[in-house]
């Protein structure tokens, strides 16, 4: 069980912190779909794939003092920033590092939550032919009005991430 907690700490450390709950959810989901051994189960939710287990692990890690969750009032919403503490780094070292690819994690972290939501949603429906994946996105994410250019960029991004993992 603690190994799963250590993976999350390792991931947040590799990302040098993550800003946004939704962004964190999507980054972990995308890496899971690319073959990282995250054990959290995901279901489709309002903002795309979502894991209650990941949310619980994050809360536990914050309660244990291995991570911090800083809240920032943005007026109409609260933004959350996650970072690993010194105790978290010790915990990670004690249980062994997973060794996420820092470049890949940085690339994910550099993307907007909106883009990661689109990418994760496409991956959620990846068992379907591309045309049907796009149709599903327009149905379940209709209010976000994703353009064909954004969808194409997300497919390209998925391909780049998969290619990088093969090298």
N, C-alpha and C positions, 0 to 999 in steps of 0.2 A: 504494500500500500504506500509506504513512504517513498518508494522508487517513483511512483506516479507524481507525487508532490515534488520530488527532486527534478523531474523532467520539466515541470512548469517553472520552477526556479531557474533552471538552466536556460530555458527558452527566454524568459524575461531578462536574464543577465546577458544573453547573446544579443538581444534586441536593444540592450542598454536602456530599458524601460519602454513601456507602451502607454500611449495616451488614448484612452477610450475603451469602455467595456465591449462595445460592439466590435471595434477593431481587434481587440485581443481574441474574442471569440472566433472571428473570421480567419485571423492569422493561424491559430491553432488548427482550425478545421481544414484550411488549405494544406497545411503541412501534413496533417493526418491523411488526407486524400492523396498526397504525393508519396506516402509510404513511411512517414515518421511514426514510430510506435506509440502514439498517444492512445490511451485506453478509453477516454471519455466518449460516451454515447451522445450522438446528436440527433435532434429532431428538427423538422422544418417549423419555423416560428415567424413572427411578424417581420423580423429583419433578416430572414434567411436561416441557414443552419445555426442551431443554438444548443448548447450543452448545459443542463442544470448541474451535472457533475463538475464541469469546469468551474462554474460559478461557486459551487461549494468548496472546491479545492482552493480557489483564490481566497475565499473568506477564511478558510482554515490557516492558510499560509500567512495571511495578515494577522490573524489572532495569535499565531505562534511567534510572530515577530520576524519571520523570514522575508516578508515583503511589506511594503507600505502601499497604502491606497490614499492618495491625496485628492481631495475634492476641490474643484474650482467652479465657482458660480459664474456661468456664462450668460446670466440674465434669464433667458427662457428655458435653460436646462443646466444640469450639473455635468461637468466633465471630470472624469476620473483618470488619474495617472498612477501607473504601477511601476514600482522599482524594487530591486532586491536590496536587502539590508546586509550589513557585514555578517550578521548571524546567518542570514540566508546563504551567503557565499560559503561559510563554514559548513553548513548543512549539505550544500551541494557537493562540496569537496569530500565530505565524509561518506556520502553515499555513491560517489563516483559520477563523473561528468558524462553527459550524453554526447556532447560535442556537436551541436547544431552548426551548420554552415553559416558563419557570420555574414557573409555576403548575401546569401539568400534571405536570411532573417532581416537584414538591413533593407533589402529590396522590398520585402513585404511591408516593413514598417514605414517605408517612405511613401507608400500608396495611401490614398484617402480611404476612409471607412466606406464611402459610397462605392468606390471601385472594388474594394475587397468584398463588399456585400454582393455585387454583381458576379465577381469571380467565384465566390463560394456557392452562389446559387447555381451557376452553370455547372460547377463540379457536382453539386447535389443531384443534378439531372443528367450526369454524364453517361448513364447507361442508354440514354435516348440518342437518336441521330441528331446531328447538329441543328437541323431545321426545327425539330421538335423541342430541343433545348431552348432555342430562341423564343419559340411560341410560349413555352412555359414561363420564361422570364417575363414576357410581356403580360401574361395572365397574372402571375403572382406578384409582380413588381410593377404593375401598370402605372401606378401613381408616380413612380420615379422617372418615367419617360426616358428610359435608356435609349440612346441613339444607336444606329447600326455601327457607327464608328466606335462607340464605347464597347459594344459587344464584341466587335472584331478585335479591339485592343485587348479585351479580357481573354479571348481565345488565344491570341498571340502570347500573352503573358503566361497562361497555363502551359503552352508549348515550351516557352523559354525556361520555365521552372522545371519542367520534366527533363528537358535536354540537359540542364545544369546538373541534375541529379545523376544522370547517366555518365557524366565525365569524371 
